[in-house]
Amino acid sequence: MGINILSLGSYVPEQKLVNDDFKKFIDTNDEWIRSRTGITERPMAGWEPNWYMGKQAALQAVERAGIDPADIGLVIVSTATSDFHTPSMASVIQHEIGAVNAAAFDVNAACTGFVYGTDTARRFLETDSSMKYALVVSTEALSRFLDFSDRSSCILFGDSAAAAVIERSDKLYSSHLGSDGSGAAYLCARALNVAPEVKTEPAPGFTDNFTSNPLHKLYQDGKAVYKFAVKILPRSFELAAEKSGITADDIDWFIPHQANVRIIETAARYLNVPMEKFIITLDHFGNTSSASIPLALNEGIEKGLIKRGQKLALIGFGAGLTYGGIILEY
């Protein structure tokens, strides 16, 4: 069983940081950031809580789908930056949009979250014939967890939300999800409730350097993440495509996680696919974690690039280290 993406929606904060803004507090400049990442600006949440951004994206997606929110049977929110330990962001957004008959829960697969959430929703739709629609929301407020003294990481990330309404379909669909927990220390942030005076042994694979980092601030081993990403991004496509007999030549558009343009260029060369077949939005969104793939998908549709009947490859990787790919017909 496949899925039909009925609609997408997004919310992008008006506030943004351009590359030269970082010169005010770290040693960097526009040329340094642009040449290494492809990013020129990124949205930053101001007054907006993360649930609010997700709510706005969800409302737009539901309105575009033309459905009654009460007919939504499942709300999944992918986020690594929840406003709460509990309740789930999904429960908050479910109430805010009037999806009164939906089950609701969060998924934290970091930047692969939309792929994980969409594939999970598809499995619910397959096994529950009474469920008409599922809503997948990806919303991230990464700026609130960044270490703005670390120029290698704080320049990369932005805040935004995107959402998709999906239903069951007989369209083409295949997927693969995976994780390599041995790399968990390469991209991580401690929870706020871990007090600095609590002395514990680091978890396996976690370094003393990580435990000495500021609480709840993002730590990234850039070289290790890059090494993982350039291999797993194309491999995520291959693992999903093998299940449906699809090749790279069959794909109309690749929508990858928007982390770094160099990573995407390397994946394109590996797959022997021209960059013209990749939807790229990181120049103006930066890395919005799990929201990056649905944001790019939504923008591609709004610009008229992505059309009904085309074959898409959604491929991602993220902290965990998680990875995954979905092949589907739009």
Legacy VTK file of the C-alpha trace (Angstrom):
# vtk DataFile Version 3.0
C-alpha trace
ASCII
DATASET POLYDATA
POINTS 330 float
0.000 0.000 0.000
1.193 3.478 -0.832
0.111 6.948 0.187
-1.255 10.027 -1.491
0.044 13.345 -0.214
-3.117 15.434 -0.292
-1.470 18.689 0.699
1.389 20.404 2.476
1.676 23.524 4.560
4.481 25.506 6.153
5.294 28.199 8.662
8.500 30.242 8.416
9.270 32.909 11.050
9.681 36.436 9.690
12.831 36.986 11.722
16.018 35.796 10.024
19.777 35.916 10.387
21.901 36.591 7.319
25.496 35.414 7.244
27.022 38.782 8.049
24.964 39.005 11.249
27.251 36.375 12.762
30.230 38.735 12.476
28.856 40.575 15.495
29.727 37.763 17.904
31.986 35.174 16.202
34.935 35.235 13.814
33.259 34.536 10.479
31.818 36.252 7.410
29.434 35.698 4.513
32.044 34.248 2.160
33.300 31.752 4.749
29.786 30.447 5.505
28.488 30.493 1.938
31.491 28.688 0.442
31.434 25.903 3.041
27.696 25.335 3.402
25.732 27.052 0.629
23.696 28.933 3.250
23.056 32.674 2.979
20.302 33.180 5.570
18.121 31.217 7.972
14.796 31.949 9.758
14.902 32.265 13.536
11.895 31.955 15.810
11.291 35.047 17.895
8.161 35.054 20.028
6.810 31.855 18.454
6.867 28.675 20.560
7.617 25.558 18.590
4.085 24.163 18.925
2.702 27.374 17.417
4.853 27.032 14.293
3.695 23.434 13.922
0.077 24.468 14.430
0.262 27.089 11.672
1.840 24.643 9.219
-0.794 22.034 10.101
-3.691 24.461 9.664
-2.435 25.456 6.220
-2.041 21.818 5.167
-5.548 20.925 6.397
-7.076 23.945 4.663
-5.340 23.078 1.392
-6.525 19.474 1.678
-10.106 20.656 2.073
-10.845 18.145 4.814
-12.581 18.288 8.177
-9.948 18.106 10.964
-12.276 15.710 12.780
-11.607 13.172 10.014
-7.888 13.026 10.852
-7.185 9.759 12.631
-3.546 10.291 13.543
-1.268 13.242 14.290
2.473 12.581 14.351
4.863 15.405 15.159
8.550 15.018 14.413
10.732 17.319 16.487
14.012 17.301 18.340
13.211 20.606 20.051
9.938 20.074 21.880
8.617 22.859 24.080
7.719 20.284 26.739
8.958 17.081 28.303
5.249 16.304 28.458
2.660 16.616 26.954
3.646 15.692 23.445
3.712 18.416 20.821
1.317 16.231 18.834
-1.313 16.387 21.580
-1.059 20.177 21.739
-1.301 20.587 17.963
-4.126 18.025 17.749
-6.199 20.181 20.096
-5.247 23.469 18.445
-6.390 22.359 14.977
-9.540 20.537 16.111
-8.440 16.992 15.226
-10.644 15.684 18.029
-10.711 12.054 16.867
-6.992 11.599 16.302
-4.383 9.644 18.184
-1.312 11.784 18.748
2.360 11.216 19.536
5.815 12.644 18.840
8.748 11.133 16.965
12.331 12.221 17.596
14.566 10.987 14.796
16.280 14.378 14.504
16.743 15.467 10.889
15.280 12.207 9.548
12.067 12.865 11.465
9.758 13.587 8.529
10.823 10.367 6.790
10.288 8.391 10.010
6.966 10.106 10.718
5.593 9.659 7.206
6.550 6.004 7.047
5.018 5.386 10.476
1.795 7.100 9.405
1.640 4.952 6.268
1.824 1.810 8.390
-1.078 3.009 10.556
-3.147 3.752 7.458
-2.366 0.282 6.110
-3.448 -1.561 9.240
-6.459 0.542 10.318
-9.123 0.654 7.626
-11.202 3.127 9.662
-8.487 5.783 9.498
-9.114 8.255 6.658
-6.257 10.712 7.022
-3.003 11.125 8.898
-1.231 14.391 9.587
2.573 14.529 9.844
4.005 17.760 11.260
7.714 18.586 11.449
8.511 21.617 13.572
11.862 22.748 14.923
13.158 25.652 17.043
16.845 24.788 16.901
18.057 28.326 17.596
17.111 27.860 21.260
19.589 25.003 21.624
22.560 26.405 19.714
25.934 27.316 21.181
26.468 30.702 19.539
30.142 30.654 20.489
30.703 27.646 18.207
30.972 28.987 14.665
31.081 25.520 13.125
27.527 24.704 14.255
25.577 27.884 15.053
25.758 29.136 11.436
23.968 26.062 10.087
20.567 25.879 11.714
17.237 27.637 11.319
13.682 27.403 12.686
10.552 26.492 10.724
7.680 24.022 10.434
5.985 22.052 7.680
3.125 19.565 7.600
1.573 17.015 5.271
-1.902 15.464 5.102
-1.752 11.941 3.726
-4.200 9.180 2.869
-3.873 5.566 1.749
-3.377 4.935 -1.947
-2.247 2.307 -4.432
0.477 4.623 -5.712
4.142 3.613 -5.812
5.728 3.523 -2.360
8.802 1.971 -0.778
10.911 2.943 2.200
13.830 2.093 4.425
14.600 3.359 7.926
17.842 2.847 9.820
20.068 4.023 12.649
23.713 3.743 13.668
23.774 4.437 17.387
27.551 4.087 17.511
27.660 7.651 16.183
25.257 9.100 18.748
27.976 11.301 20.257
28.674 13.065 16.967
25.558 15.254 17.126
23.786 15.686 20.435
22.421 17.985 23.131
21.920 17.158 26.783
18.523 17.474 28.446
17.868 20.520 30.612
17.074 18.384 33.643
20.632 16.991 33.873
22.112 19.134 36.643
25.766 20.165 36.231
26.697 18.880 39.695
25.527 15.349 38.838
28.609 13.296 38.001
27.961 10.259 35.840
29.993 8.099 33.526
29.375 8.971 29.885
27.231 6.564 27.925
29.121 4.190 25.614
30.480 6.172 22.708
29.988 9.508 24.417
33.190 11.399 25.070
34.317 13.418 28.058
34.299 16.402 25.702
30.553 15.990 25.262
29.803 15.792 28.990
31.743 19.008 29.567
29.710 20.941 26.990
27.150 23.536 28.144
23.909 21.920 29.205
21.251 21.563 26.486
23.505 23.181 23.854
24.040 21.410 20.568
27.372 19.671 20.075
28.464 18.523 16.631
31.562 16.720 15.441
31.403 18.229 11.983
33.960 15.979 10.330
32.386 12.781 11.650
28.862 13.845 10.665
30.038 14.862 7.189
31.806 11.528 6.691
28.629 9.675 7.695
26.322 11.885 5.635
28.100 11.661 2.286
27.845 7.867 2.422
24.418 7.385 3.967
22.485 9.942 1.924
22.844 8.060 -1.376
22.677 4.715 0.448
19.323 5.676 1.978
17.971 6.133 -1.529
19.405 2.825 -2.717
17.963 0.857 0.207
14.470 2.270 -0.370
14.668 2.006 -4.166
15.763 -1.639 -4.141
12.420 -2.617 -2.600
10.436 -1.248 -5.539
12.857 -1.884 -8.389
13.353 1.847 -8.916
16.618 3.363 -10.146
17.911 6.909 -9.860
17.011 7.469 -13.507
13.335 6.856 -12.682
13.204 9.661 -10.120
11.906 13.055 -11.208
12.967 14.905 -8.063
15.271 14.160 -5.142
14.309 16.007 -1.946
17.209 15.510 0.479
17.753 16.701 4.010
19.097 20.242 3.670
22.245 20.185 5.797
25.099 21.252 3.543
25.235 21.728 -0.219
28.561 19.871 -0.373
26.922 16.762 1.077
24.147 16.930 -1.528
26.648 17.469 -4.360
28.638 14.432 -3.232
25.473 12.304 -3.101
24.510 13.494 -6.584
27.878 12.471 -7.998
27.664 9.062 -6.319
24.203 8.440 -7.775
25.240 9.920 -11.142
22.323 12.333 -10.955
22.547 15.985 -12.071
22.090 18.591 -9.348
19.203 19.984 -11.404
17.096 17.059 -10.145
17.637 18.025 -6.490
15.313 20.472 -4.720
17.622 22.825 -2.807
16.312 25.289 -0.206
19.125 25.440 2.355
20.424 28.730 0.941
17.455 30.577 2.487
16.266 28.131 5.172
19.524 26.683 6.470
19.296 23.338 8.239
15.840 23.153 9.814
16.323 19.550 10.982
13.200 17.407 10.472
11.345 20.311 8.834
13.875 20.601 6.003
12.497 17.852 3.733
8.804 18.848 3.920
9.771 22.537 3.569
11.661 21.720 0.371
8.818 19.497 -0.845
6.268 22.235 -0.171
8.366 24.872 -1.930
8.893 22.630 -4.945
5.127 22.160 -5.241
4.367 25.860 -4.743
6.852 26.802 -7.481
5.280 24.306 -9.873
8.412 22.174 -10.125
6.887 19.085 -8.517
3.773 17.858 -10.331
1.249 15.074 -9.822
2.373 11.711 -11.149
6.072 12.421 -10.670
8.309 10.056 -8.707
10.026 11.548 -5.673
12.856 10.430 -3.409
12.803 11.804 0.137
16.169 11.012 1.731
17.507 12.076 5.095
20.029 11.575 7.874
20.396 13.053 11.319
21.461 12.737 14.934
21.219 9.267 16.311
22.692 8.675 13.804
19.426 8.068 11.961
18.834 7.749 8.247
16.010 6.839 5.911
14.527 7.091 2.464
11.072 7.070 0.893
10.277 6.531 -2.771
6.785 7.650 -3.716
4.596 8.947 -6.496
3.241 12.427 -5.927
LINES 1 331
330 0 1 2 3 4 5 6 7 8 9 10 11 12 13 14 15 16 17 18 19 20 21 22 23 24 25 26 27 28 29 30 31 32 33 34 35 36 37 38 39 40 41 42 43 44 45 46 47 48 49 50 51 52 53 54 55 56 57 58 59 60 61 62 63 64 65 66 67 68 69 70 71 72 73 74 75 76 77 78 79 80 81 82 83 84 85 86 87 88 89 90 91 92 93 94 95 96 97 98 99 100 101 102 103 104 105 106 107 108 109 110 111 112 113 114 115 116 117 118 119 120 121 122 123 124 125 126 127 128 129 130 131 132 133 134 135 136 137 138 139 140 141 142 143 144 145 146 147 148 149 150 151 152 153 154 155 156 157 158 159 160 161 162 163 164 165 166 167 168 169 170 171 172 173 174 175 176 177 178 179 180 181 182 183 184 185 186 187 188 189 190 191 192 193 194 195 196 197 198 199 200 201 202 203 204 205 206 207 208 209 210 211 212 213 214 215 216 217 218 219 220 221 222 223 224 225 226 227 228 229 230 231 232 233 234 235 236 237 238 239 240 241 242 243 244 245 246 247 248 249 250 251 252 253 254 255 256 257 258 259 260 261 262 263 264 265 266 267 268 269 270 271 272 273 274 275 276 277 278 279 280 281 282 283 284 285 286 287 288 289 290 291 292 293 294 295 296 297 298 299 300 301 302 303 304 305 306 307 308 309 310 311 312 313 314 315 316 317 318 319 320 321 322 323 324 325 326 327 328 329
